[in-house]
Amino acid sequence: MAGLTERLLNEGRLEGRQEGRQEGKLDVLLRLLTRRFGPLDAATEQRLQNASVSDLERWTDNILDARTLDEVFATH
């Protein structure tokens, strides 16, 4: 039983770390987008909230070259 409990605790910790990383990436991207393009509309904020980690990373990279908010979200 102790093995199962330990495994579940470890899985919970891993999941918590992953969620924390995703929240951190989201927070950074929200700050960068707002600073660069001004206040974001509700649809854009919702899109960001529902994004995967890979989307958040790609969009964070895109902000360096994007001239518009649409270019941040464009797939290359």
N, C-alpha and C positions, 0 to 999 in steps of 0.2 A: 504493500500500500504506500509506503514511504517513497518508493521509486516513482509511482504514478503521480503523487503529490508534487514531488520535485520536478518532474517533467512538465506538469501543468504550470507550475510557477515559472519555470524557465521560458516556456512558450508565451506566457503572459508578459513577462519582462521584454522579450524580443518584440512582441506585437506593440507594446507600449513605446519602445524605442523607435520603431518604424513610424508609428503615428506621430511621435514627437519630431522626427526628422521632416516628415511631410508638412506638419504645421509650421515648422521653422522655415522651410522653403517657401511655403505659401505666404508667410508673413513678410519675408524679404521681397518677394515678387510684388506683393501688394504695395509695399512702400516705394519700390522703384517705379512701378507703373504710375502711381499717384504723383510722385515727384516729377516724373517726366511728362505725363500727359494730363495731369489734373485729376479731379475727382472722378471716380469710376461709376458707371451706371450700375443699377442692380443686376442686370443680365450678365454683365462682365464679372461682377463679384461672384455671382452664382456659378458661372462657368469655372472660375478659379477654385471655388470651394469644392466642386465636383471633380476636379482634375486629378489625374494620376501623378505620381512622383515624376515619371519620365516626361509628362507634359509640362509640369512646373519647371523642370530643369531645362527643357528645350526653350520654353518661353523666356526664361531668365537669360539664356544665352542670346536669344533673338533680340532682346531689348537693346543690346549693344549696337546693332546695326539698323534697327527699325526707325523709320521716320514718322510712322503713324502707329496707333494702337492696333489697327488691322494687320499691319506688317508683323507685329509681335506674334500674333496668332496664326500667321500664314504657315502652311506646310511647305517645306522646301524640298 
